[in-house]
Amino acid sequence: MFGNRTNQRVENVRALFISDLHLGSRFARAGEMLRLLQSYEPEMLYLVGDILDTRVLQRRWYWPPLYNALLNRLAELATSGTHIFYTPGNHDAFLRDVHLRPGPLEFQDSFVHKCLDGRTLSILHGDQFDDVESHAKWLSQLGSVAYETLIAMDRTGNRLLSQARLPNVRFSRMLKQSTKRLVQRISGFEQKLVDHVRELGCDGLVCGHVHLPTERTIGDGFLYVNLGDWIENTTALVEWQTGQLELVDFETSLAPSRVDPSTALSPLTPSAAQLASDFFAGWLGATA
């Protein structure tokens, strides 16, 4: 379905699309994400929602130094010329209603990306097409709590399995994927994607939300890419300088041990500090 990638040097790419990092969750794969951003310098970087997880942060504050290193790298990319586009999701929805000062990130509910080959792609998180989010948000919030609990149980159980030299079992991933597939069927998710793309006159759509890495054709030949997530997956869409689009699994090349500890413990740079200040001022304003 998608490729694997081992990268040993900084590589220039035309565009990089990531979603569902869920900073604030103890299970966010922030180390791998930092390594990804250190390995690539995109002309355009799309952050496709749920980069922050304010649902988790409201219940329990969790912000390790590694997250500051991520903000530093985002600010560094912006300073070096990367155009960064942020389309919020349901876990960082406050950014849809907050007007931040002009800065390195451009915030909109959706974007249209023009590929090198002329194709146009609608970029948005995807929760707009989820009936549970639209009509039963309480159920979605309850599901978020249950998912975090299940991941914790998974990690504990798999440590015991590893000690017994038995293969790991990813119950949280299986349940998440089964639940999301059911919600997609009930919501008519895929048909809504097709209708949205057709209405915009685009050639395809890139989104996140359902944590199911996917790259395929839907409807009348529209490209559909789901970016997956950075909790149980490490997937991102890359537009190479040739114009080729590829959904890449970085599982083997972005181990946390490869992150330089001195980088992870660096204090916020002034531009990254301004970015963090805008984020959290916006969040506090939205929850006041």
HUVENWO-V676854 format. One record per helix or strand of 3 or more residues. SS is the DSSP state (~ for helix, > for strand). FROM is the first residue (numbers start at 1). LEN is the number of residues. If there is no record, write none. Layout:
SS&FROM&LEN, SS&FROM&LEN
This chain:
>&11&8, ~&30&10, >&40&8, ~&54&6, ~&65&15, >&83&4, ~&93&4, >&105&3, >&111&4, >&120&4, ~&127&3, ~&131&5, ~&137&27, ~&171&17, ~&189&12, >&204&4, >&214&5, >&222&5, >&235&5, >&245&5, ~&256&3, ~&261&4, ~&270&18
